[in-house]
Amino acid sequence: MRLSDSRPVLLSPRAAVVVHDLGMVALAWWLAKLLRYQLAHAGSMHLGLSELVVVLAVQGVVFAWTGLYRGLWRFASVPDLWNLARASVLGTALVGVALFLFERLAGVPRSVLLLYPLLLMFLLGTPRLLYRYWKDSRLELFSQRPSTRVVVLGAGRAGDALLRDLRRDPRYRVVGCVDDAPQLRGARVQGVPVLGGLDELAAIARASSAQMLLIAIPSASAAQMRRIVALCERTGLPFRTLPRLDDVVSGRAQRNELKPVSIEDLLGREAIDLDWENVRAGFAGRHVLISGGGGSIGSELCRQVARLGVASLTLLESSEYNVYRIARELEAAFPDLLLRPLLGDCGDPATVRHALALSHAQVVLHAAAYKHVPLLQAQTRQAFRNNVLATQTLAHAAGAAGAGTFVLVSTDKVVNPTSVMGASKRIAEMVCLAAAGRFPGTAFVTVRFGNVLDSAGSVVPLFREQIERGGPVTVTHPEVTRYFMTIPEACQLILQAAVQGSSGDIFALDMGEPIRIHELAEQMIRLSGKVPGRDVAIVYTGLRPGEKLFEELFDPRENYAPTSHPKLFLAAPRAISQELLEAQLARARQAVTAFDEAMLEGILRTLLPGFRPDFGAEGGAVLSFTRPDSGEMA
């Protein structure tokens, strides 16, 4: 402070707390002695200065040692009160020892040492709780705008934590909770009454004049979330939710971050119990290269691999913007990670050799591919060049460079393919099987899964864009169904296969029940706060070239064996003629150079007998076969 400044010098908030607490120590000691002498009628009370100095010094040291001043009165809670109790009891014990050593307990009856910690806990705890109550009440009382009346769905741990935060937020006023637990009926959580069960939500919302609903059940399954959302929609009120537990654990969301309910919350399946300890052991300290590292799957693979303690991460991506975007994100989130973002085409042999030599890759995750079924149906050359020949280039280069593991990211559309995209990915699988025999030092593993929610080019972002424009939402057929999984789950499956698989293994995932696309469209419209058919129309456009009416997860010609994970199966690869494959791929390279799509279509039929690229326009094949895990017909 300048000398000319005449304003009074005030104590800092922390110093004021120290002064307050030491004052309460002196008061508690005096009251303990006063009560003892008054109750015992034992004459006049004696309070020596040296005795008080010892008490203050010892108790002050204990307060500092127990971290009492690291907390804030504004957020005083049960753990803070427990810390006060611990400091009071420990301080009393040390005060007794100190007085015995220095004062021989002269004039200090033992009953004082019993009364003192009780009084001290009361004198320290009460001002803190009153201050917090006053601050919380003051926020609500002096808020400039009216609070939104909310009902919280869920009165468990997540609901309790949310209610604590909402009490400090003047924008919200919690009028009640709902929970299906019978023991919570009529109870209070953080002073908020539990008004009933979820099935009574509509009546409770009307009776309490609620203006918003907050879902605090992060452990809810997809089926439970669909029920909860349906109940919320009946009220006509806006609703928000806490993020799912796996999103919090993985760092994709904050614990009490309220967000709109997403379609992933409703369609996400029960998470597979992956062996994360084994996955981490398989990647920690390894050099990893990810092709297509800027795409939907590739970028999530980068995030998950970066958390596993890898020695380095190299991503090869042909899109300049995508590689720039994911590189920035990774550099901010993992500043200690050795990251190599490379621009290039994994079908270019020189680029691939350079990337492998620079990265010393021990694990290669091949996620680069063209995946859009109708777009590729009339562009056989591009599908063949990017999905087949680029896979061969990268796989052979990885084998020649001595990589330990090569994982091909495949698709369920390779099962009885009716599209150029599915056929090209099936031949890519054949390429990896052939490479397994050619390069025995590298484990070539394939992973198949279905449609990925919110990936680039998928139906979810398309529907979202159409809904934002006011519609119509276009669905190909009223009966069309697809299997869905989330991007994080797909990437977890890839990582599990990378450490679990042996060379030549093909993993397939039982993805549960298929989803009707028209129901998906209706649910997304409702989540946007609109009514299907009234606010946003749904238009049926007919199946596009190469599309099936129903997708198939398992090929009846492949025998499937269970693995250590109940929904992860190992497909027995069909025998292929390596001589035929090599000869046809050599012809394919000539056809790609000459842009001879007729030759490429002939090669597809030669390698995949019975393949008819126009079959998808008729709705696709619906085959009956036995699921590998039961006697049911799919």
MITI-779297 format. One line per 2 residues: number of its first residue (from 0); their letters; for each residue y, z, x of C-alpha. Coordinates in pm, whole numbers. Each point is the difference from the previous one (the first is absolute). Example, Ala and Ser with C-alpha at 12.3 -4.5 7.8 and 13.67 -1.06 7.14 Angstrom:
2
0) AS) -450 780 1230  344 -66 137
# end
This chain:
634
0) MR) 0 0 0  349 -83 123
2) LS) 236 295 72  245 -131 -255
4) DS) -261 11 -273  74 304 -213
6) RP) -303 -34 -231  -242 294 6
8) VL) -317 -39 204  -300 27 -229
10) LS) -358 73 90  -241 -291 5
12) PR) -252 3 -286  -286 105 232
14) AA) 208 278 159  96 123 -346
16) VV) -370 18 -93  -76 201 316
18) VH) 284 244 -78  -122 29 -359
20) DL) -361 68 101  92 261 261
22) GM) 223 166 -259  -298 6 -237
24) VA) -211 156 278  252 283 40
26) LA) 23 45 -378  -377 1 -44
28) WW) -45 261 276  274 220 -148
30) LA) -143 -31 -353  -352 77 125
32) KL) 120 322 161  218 86 -299
34) LR) -288 -46 -245  -234 205 215
36) YQ) 238 295 26  103 -19 -365
38) LA) -359 -11 -120  -124 269 236
40) HA) 304 231 -45  -25 62 372
42) GS) 358 72 88  269 -223 136
44) MH) -74 -347 134  63 -87 365
46) LG) 73 -360 107  57 -29 375
48) LS) 189 -289 156  -257 -51 275
50) EL) -277 -9 -261  184 -269 -200
52) VV) 63 -208 312  -374 1 78
54) VL) -85 -107 -357  256 -283 2
56) AV) -101 -128 343  -373 -1 -71
58) QG) 32 -148 -347  244 -269 119
60) VV) -242 -112 271  -284 -15 -254
62) FA) 213 -209 -239  72 -251 274
64) WT) -361 -9 121  -144 -64 -348
66) GL) 238 -294 -57  183 164 -286
68) YR) 321 -188 74  -159 -345 8
70) GL) -14 1 -380  287 -66 -237
72) WR) 93 228 -288  63 -310 -208
74) FA) -373 -77 7  -143 354 3
76) SV) -359 -4 -125  -325 200 -1
78) PD) -78 -81 367  345 134 94
80) LW) -68 322 -191  -335 33 175
82) NL) 180 -41 332  243 275 -102
84) AR) -288 230 -83  -168 -75 331
86) AS) 322 64 195  63 327 -189
88) VL) -349 143 56  -16 -110 364
90) GT) 351 132 59  -90 336 -152
92) AL) -300 34 230  205 -82 309
94) VG) 288 225 -113  -247 289 -27
96) VA) -129 -70 352  352 -34 142
98) LF) 127 320 -162  -304 187 126
100) LF) 64 -121 355  375 47 7
102) ER) 76 260 -265  -335 176 -40
104) LA) 48 -64 -372  255 281 -8
106) GV) 126 37 -356  -207 -296 -131
108) PR) -265 107 -251  -304 -228 -23
110) SV) 66 -64 -368  318 -184 103
112) LL) -219 -257 177  -181 -59 -330
114) LY) 314 -36 -213  199 -208 249
116) PL) -199 -329 -9  -9 -1 -380
118) LL) 375 48 -24  62 -255 274
120) MF) -208 -267 -174  192 59 -323
122) LL) 342 -2 169  -75 -317 200
124) GT) -187 -195 -271  218 66 -301
126) PR) 325 -152 138  -190 -308 113
128) LL) -160 -64 -339  326 73 -183
130) YR) 184 -243 228  -253 -274 -65
132) YW) 13 62 -376  379 -10 9
134) KD) 5 -329 196  -254 -161 -234
136) SR) 191 115 -307  332 -105 150
138) LE) -128 -353 66  -96 -40 -364
140) LF) 313 175 -133  252 -201 201
142) SQ) -175 -338 -7  249 -277 -80
144) RP) -242 -195 -217  -250 111 -268
146) ST) -352 63 123  -290 -220 -110
148) RV) -249 197 -208  -346 -55 149
150) VV) -358 99 -74  -234 30 298
152) LG) -358 -119 -42  -224 221 212
154) AG) 39 370 76  -219 18 310
156) RA) 111 25 362  188 -331 -9
158) GD) 171 98 -326  96 339 143
160) AL) 154 -163 310  183 -256 -213
162) LR) 142 270 -226  134 185 306
164) DL) 187 -314 109  125 -81 -349
166) RR) 155 348 -35  229 -90 290
168) DP) 86 -346 -137  286 11 -254
170) RY) -96 -344 -135  -308 138 -176
172) RV) -69 280 -242  -370 74 -49
174) VG) -70 97 -360  -378 41 30
176) CV) -332 -100 155  -319 -141 -145
178) DD) -346 49 149  -356 -33 -129
180) AP) -119 319 175  -79 254 -279
182) QL) 92 300 217  355 -132 40
184) RG) 80 -18 -372  295 227 -69
186) AR) 45 82 368  316 -53 203
188) VQ) 29 -187 329  321 69 194
190) GV) 135 142 -326  -76 -321 -193
192) PV) -235 32 -300  -321 -204 -26
194) LG) 42 -140 -351  -342 -156 -56
196) GL) -248 -267 109  56 -364 89
198) DE) -121 -121 -340  288 193 -159
200) LA) 257 -170 223  165 -212 -271
202) AI) 59 300 -229  117 219 289
204) AR) 244 -266 119  152 -27 -349
206) AS) 19 375 -54  164 65 339
208) SA) 241 -298 -24  -131 -121 336
210) QM) 171 -296 162  -243 -69 286
212) LL) -359 74 98  -107 84 357
214) IA) -368 -34 93  -102 256 264
216) IP) -374 -73 31  -37 -180 335
218) SA) -377 59 5  -54 -191 -328
220) SA) -249 -287 13  94 -348 -118
222) AQ) -176 60 -333  184 330 -49
224) MR) 331 -166 88  -62 -272 -258
226) RI) -50 269 -265  311 191 112
228) VA) 215 -313 3  -124 -99 -346
230) LC) 104 344 -130  340 -33 168
232) ER) 54 -345 -149  -59 136 -351
234) TG) 303 227 40  232 -293 75
236) LP) 159 204 282  43 -112 362
238) FR) -248 159 241  -40 43 374
240) TL) -282 126 218  -68 171 330
242) PR) -175 -218 259  -376 7 37
244) LD) -151 238 254  -129 -279 226
246) DV) 350 -153 13  144 337 106
248) VS) -270 58 262  40 -350 145
250) GR) 378 39 22  83 -272 -253
252) AQ) 177 248 -232  164 342 1
254) RN) -164 294 -176  251 45 -287
256) EL) 139 -354 -6  27 -101 -365
258) KP) -71 -368 -60  -81 -233 -288
260) VS) -368 -27 -84  -133 -312 173
262) IE) -285 -225 -98  -181 124 312
264) DL) -2 350 -152  -187 -135 -303
266) LG) -236 -251 160  -76 179 325
268) RE) -365 97 23  -153 321 124
270) AI) 56 5 375  -302 -56 222
272) DL) -80 299 217  39 -172 335
274) DW) -111 152 328  347 41 147
276) EN) -125 199 297  -227 -289 97
278) VR) 276 -255 -66  246 188 219
280) AG) -258 32 277  -66 -374 -19
282) FA) 366 -97 36  159 277 209
284) GR) 94 -125 344  -97 -362 -83
286) HV) 208 -317 32  18 -166 -344
288) LI) 111 -350 -102  70 -85 -365
290) SG) 44 -362 -106  223 -52 -302
292) GG) 154 337 84  309 -66 -213
294) GS) -183 -78 -325  -90 237 -282
296) IG) -337 102 144  99 -45 365
298) SE) 312 217 -20  -190 285 -167
300) LC) -270 -32 264  274 39 261
302) RQ) 126 320 -165  -345 155 -26
304) VA) -110 -103 351  324 138 148
306) RL) -90 345 -140  -337 1 176
308) GV) 129 52 353  -68 -351 133
310) AS) 97 -87 358  190 -309 -114
312) LT) 49 -213 -308  59 -376 22
314) LL) 78 -192 -316  -18 -379 -17
316) ES) 198 -151 -287  130 -350 -77
318) SE) 286 118 -227  307 98 202
320) YN) 143 220 -275  -329 179 -66
322) VY) -58 86 365  362 118 34
324) RI) -28 219 -312  -326 175 89
326) AR) 100 40 366  320 180 -101
328) EL) -191 228 -235  -264 88 260
330) EA) 256 60 276  185 246 -225
332) AF) -311 180 -124  -196 2 329
334) PD) 251 1 288  -270 84 257
336) LL) -230 -286 -104  -43 -288 247
338) LR) 75 -284 -241  -14 -374 74
340) PL) 129 -218 -287  -93 -364 73
342) LG) 106 -314 -186  -272 -260 -13
344) DC) -275 -184 -184  -350 144 45
346) GD) -132 -355 -31  175 -95 325
348) PA) -248 60 288  276 50 260
350) TV) 178 260 -218  -325 184 -68
352) RH) -101 10 367  347 128 94
354) AL) -9 273 -269  -345 121 105
356) AL) 89 -1 370  325 187 -64
358) SH) -153 260 -233  -337 55 175
360) AQ) -123 33 -359  -314 204 -52
362) VV) 19 -24 -381  117 -315 -181
364) LH) 76 21 -375  31 -354 -137
366) AA) 212 24 -317  184 -334 31
368) AY) -102 -245 -275  121 -212 -287
370) KH) -109 175 -322  172 -169 -298
372) VP) -276 -166 -201  189 -263 -209
374) LL) 235 -92 288  -286 -69 241
376) QA) -207 -191 -252  190 -322 73
378) QT) 55 76 372  -345 -1 153
380) RQ) 131 -79 346  225 307 15
382) AF) -273 227 -139  -249 -133 255
384) RN) 243 13 291  124 356 -64
386) NV) -304 170 -154  -285 -167 189
388) LA) 111 -155 327  252 274 85
390) TQ) -275 258 -60  -227 -192 239
392) TL) 276 -23 262  80 372 -14
394) AH) -363 114 -25  -115 -207 298
396) AA) 302 105 207  -61 367 -84
398) GA) -365 -32 98  87 -177 324
400) AG) 262 267 80  -257 278 -44
402) AG) 143 166 -312  -234 270 -128
404) TF) 52 -60 -374  123 -293 -210
406) VL) 55 65 -373  49 -288 -245
408) VS) 191 90 -316  -180 -197 -271
410) TD) 5 -14 -380  -231 32 -300
412) KV) 87 -364 -79  -260 -107 258
414) VN) -268 93 -257  -99 -322 -175
416) PT) 335 -157 94  166 -232 -251
418) SV) 322 -38 200  94 -156 332
420) MG) 137 339 104  -329 180 -74
422) AS) -203 -274 167  215 6 313
424) KR) -36 378 32  -376 -29 -48
426) IA) -18 -244 292  219 241 201
428) EM) -271 263 -58  -257 -251 129
430) VC) 217 -53 309  -8 374 75
432) LA) -378 17 -50  -42 -287 246
434) AA) 239 167 246  -213 317 -15
436) GR) -286 -192 155  220 -178 250
438) FP) 184 311 126  -245 293 -4
440) GT) 252 233 166  230 -12 -305
442) AF) -83 148 -341  108 -253 -267
444) VT) 42 180 -335  110 -139 -337
446) VR) 161 199 -283  21 -136 -357
448) FG) 216 144 -276  166 -117 -316
450) NV) 357 -47 -113  256 228 162
452) LD) 271 154 -215  354 -102 92
454) SA) -102 -224 289  206 -311 69
456) GS) -91 -271 -250  -195 235 -229
458) VV) 48 28 -373  175 340 6
460) PL) 325 -105 175  0 -319 -210
462) FR) -20 200 -324  264 241 127
464) EQ) 238 -289 73  -64 -159 -341
466) IE) 60 331 -178  329 52 185
468) RG) 112 -344 -120  -85 94 -358
470) GP) -321 -202 -16  -210 -169 -95
472) VT) -288 141 200  -255 -272 69
474) VT) -373 78 -20  -252 -274 63
476) HP) -257 98 -267  -39 284 -255
478) EV) -344 92 140  63 -37 373
480) TR) -95 309 202  42 100 363
482) YF) -102 287 228  288 183 166
484) MT) 50 242 286  308 137 174
486) IP) 121 -130 335  -54 338 177
488) EA) -356 22 -132  -78 -354 114
490) CQ) 127 80 348  -195 325 15
492) LI) -314 -199 -79  78 -242 282
494) LQ) 46 283 250  -321 172 -114
496) AA) -194 -325 41  149 -54 345
498) VQ) -151 324 134  -316 4 -211
500) GS) -116 -361 9  -233 -176 237
502) SG) 29 -363 102  -73 -233 -290
504) DI) 56 263 -271  166 -99 -326
506) FA) 139 287 -206  73 -29 -372
508) LD) 164 253 -229  -108 95 -348
510) MG) 346 -5 -157  -85 167 -328
512) EP) 95 -152 -333  196 -326 -29
514) IR) 348 -1 -151  104 -239 -275
516) IH) 310 -179 122  166 -5 -341
518) EL) -40 381 -19  153 25 346
520) AE) 297 -206 -120  46 217 -310
522) QM) -15 321 203  259 -127 250
524) IR) 232 -98 -287  -31 348 -152
526) LS) 61 167 337  327 -194 21
528) GK) 111 164 -328  -55 -309 -215
530) VP) -240 -88 -280  -251 -284 56
532) GR) 46 -284 -244  334 132 -125
534) DV) 216 40 309  -208 -209 239
536) AI) -233 -277 -115  -341 -71 153
538) VY) -90 -369 27  -348 -135 79
540) TG) 10 -302 231  -368 -79 61
542) LR) -211 44 312  139 -171 307
544) PG) -202 -219 238  -255 200 194
546) EK) 28 315 -214  -294 180 -161
548) LF) 8 177 -332  -199 287 152
550) EE) -22 98 366  -329 94 163
552) LF) -40 277 255  -357 -57 119
554) DP) -193 -317 76  -349 9 -158
556) RE) -136 -185 305  104 283 234
558) NY) -191 325 17  231 301 -4
560) AP) -83 329 168  189 328 -56
562) TS) 197 157 282  123 355 58
564) HP) 275 -70 -258  -116 -30 -364
566) KL) 222 -297 -81  -34 -187 331
568) FL) -292 -240 29  -144 -203 285
570) AA) -87 -360 -84  -290 -170 174
572) PR) 155 -321 141  -165 -328 -100
574) AI) -151 -206 280  216 -287 121
576) SQ) -67 -291 228  225 51 300
578) EL) -51 -359 107  110 -130 -340
580) LE) 297 239 -6  120 -97 349
582) AQ) -34 -371 -77  192 27 -328
584) LA) 276 213 154  43 -260 276
586) RA) 39 -266 -273  241 231 -183
588) RQ) 228 21 304  14 -378 12
590) AV) 71 -15 -374  280 258 30
592) TA) 159 -201 281  -27 -320 -204
594) FD) 101 175 -325  -320 -133 -160
596) EA) -46 228 -303  -282 -212 -144
598) ML) -205 71 314  81 370 -24
600) EG) -113 13 -362  -326 -164 107
602) IL) -43 261 273  46 278 -258
604) RT) -280 -148 -210  -223 -44 305
606) LL) 38 360 114  -5 143 -354
608) PG) -252 -200 -205  80 4 -368
610) FR) 371 76 54  213 -176 -263
612) PD) 375 56 50  82 -102 -360
614) FG) -244 251 -150  268 269 -41
616) AE) 182 -203 -266  -299 58 -230
618) GG) 22 377 32  -231 70 289
620) AV) -359 103 12  -113 323 -158
622) LS) -322 100 177  -230 288 -85
624) FT) -141 201 285  -102 352 83
626) RP) 256 229 155  -120 140 332
628) DS) 46 359 -113  -164 -7 -342
630) GE) -204 -204 -242  305 -110 -197
632) MA) 81 -366 -55  351 -102 108
# end
